[in-house]
Amino acid sequence: MTTIKRPHSFHIPVMGLAYTIDSPIKVAQFGIDSVISIVDDELIEKMHAFYSEKFELPYKEISKKISDYRAERITAYLNTVDKIVKQKYDAFCTELVNSKKTLSNFVDMLPTVSDLKKGLQFYASSPFDQTNEIRSFLNKHFRPGAIDVNIMTKVDKANYSDNDTLPTCYNDAHAALRGFAHSKLESAVVLSAGMNPSLYNYLAEFPDFFPDETGNLKKKVILKVSDFRSALIQSKFLAKKGIWVSEYRIESGLNCGGHAFATNGLLLGPIMEEFKQRKQELISPVYELWVKELEQKQAFIPKEPLEVKITVQGGVGTAEEHQFLLDYYKTDSVGWGSPFLLVPEATTTDAATRKLLMEAGENDFYKSEISPLGVPFNTVKGTSNECIKNNRVLQNKAGSSCPKKLLALHNEYDEKGICTASRKYQKRKLFELEQYRDTITEAEYRQKQDTIVVKSCLCVGLANPAYMENNIHVKGEEQGVVICPGPNMAYFNREVSLFDMVRHIYGYSSVLQNGDRPNMFIKELQLYVNYLKEHLLLETETSEKQMKKWVTFKDNLLNGIDYYSKLFIDNSCFEVQRDKILNSLNCYRAELESIAI
């Protein structure tokens, strides 16, 4: 089986609910991989209707009255996206064949080392007509970018019919997985936010996740992980179910967009080094477990392990950083997320939010407590959701009407689950707080009140940009927009074209205007040092167990600094920034050593 190499060395990760909901439709014809969130079936249904009309495709509404509406909506939308991508890809190939300008522009978007670029350069510079040869070359060496999907494994609320709990397969994440599994896509599901054993077991119920008679996987699994140990545990668990992990997508714990799952002080560089040194442990032992399970299932058994990719994302912002991750850590692709929020040709962001991002400075991007999941959430000050939410608090109407209930995972007041951003939950909590107001100081009261009302309706806020940008009317209470850029967004301050952003990634030109952007590894270190200091300040009574945790956290950061010091001295990378990087490492080492735990 001939495998066509991916033309690009970057991918666009999932962002929020809406920001990459239609990214494959926008960029896949250029060979760019991107990821759709399939959490919100309501958003997916509306986007299905929108794109069906736009491309004059048949559409039939899938009502909530249908028993498996969630999965069916996801399947239908993914099939439509697949159809549109293939149409746009065919049209683009025809344009490449017939237009020297289009061909030259596409060549200018490809990385220098690309075989596709080298081949197309010959045709772009040729003075004679080679239409059939170009088309034949494209058929052999070019294909559209992947239409991958993302499932946040913990967003797996049980669902009900009247008061009866539906079977587990109707849980939110389970139904989303089924929707993907039943689609025509030949792509991957990215499983993020940790391990969900029930969901992982469910994967084995779908034939597309098993190799066919040629050893091909129609549907693949990508694990988003933050350390090697987690990757190994999860891959072995899945192998025992007959599921092969095709890719490990390593993400910085704090220097990323969306939810920030901090490691225990382990920095991205040392984590990547471990994956580089121990990659074989994710292949040979896992293959043995996988084969045993395939034998029991009487499934086709490939004679050797399938391909395993290592990719990375979180805070990358320059071509030098991009190439270093590829060259030194031998990664297969680098994820570029937040900067693409300023590329309307690639993502779906409403105009007002794009303007907010362009004008925001370093101090405007922060790690918030707005997520109902109780996990720190990277965002930016001044969003429309923040303004609306604060006005409701002032009017004693705190909380959201909670129309979607995707994050209704809290069982304190309702066994069916309730969202901590909902009006029902916050009203109850504020009432309880009021009962002992006289027993605490005003400052303590305000602090506890803020902890309750800070939560935002992510289900609506993260979906709204798609509605606003595409003029799709939605009913319900106004929630505004929630956006989840990483800290790296501070250094990108203008709207750019897809062409310019891709050329920035490959180092042909730059879209950065601020020369003071710190190296991605130093920025992550800064975030972790601040994280440690913040949490130590919040600790009122530290147990021995908690103390050991923070000692380990600090030691891991110091070990990470030692690793980077040696790395940057011994390698020719980042020569222009090297003195500044080494000086920053020394400063953070001194700061950490002064912290008493």
Buried (B, 14 or more C-beta within 10 A) or exposed (E): EEEEEBBBBBBBBBBBBBBBBBBBBBBBBBBBBBBBBBBBBBBBBBBBBBBBEEEEBEBEEBEEEEEBBBBBBBBBBBBBBBBBBEBBBEEBBBBBBEEEEBBBEBBBBBBEEBEBBEBBBEBBEEEEEBEEEBBEBBEEBBBBBBBBBBBBBBBBBBBEEEEEEEEBBBBBBBBBBBBBBBBEBBBBBBBBBBBBEEBBBBBBEBEBBBBEEEEBBBBBBBBBBBBBEBBBEBBBBBBBBBBBBBBBBBBBBBBBBBBBBBBBBBBBBBBBBBBBEEBEBBBEBBBEBBBBBBEEEEBEBBEEBBEBBBBBBBBBBBBBBBBBBBEBBEBBBBBBBBBBBBBBBBBBBBEBBBEBBBEBEBEBBEBBEBBBBEBBBBBBEEBBBBEBBEEBBEEEEBBBEBBBBBBBBBEEEBEEBBBBBBBBBBBBBBEEBEEEEEEEEEEEBEEBBEEBBBBBBBBBBBBBBBBBBBEBEBEEEEBBBBBBBBBBBBBBBEBBEBBBBBBBBBBBEEBBEEEEBBBBBBBBBBBBBEBBEEBBEEEEEEEEEEEEBBEBBBBBBBBBBEBBBEBBEEEEBBEEBBEEBBEBBEBBBEBBEEEEB
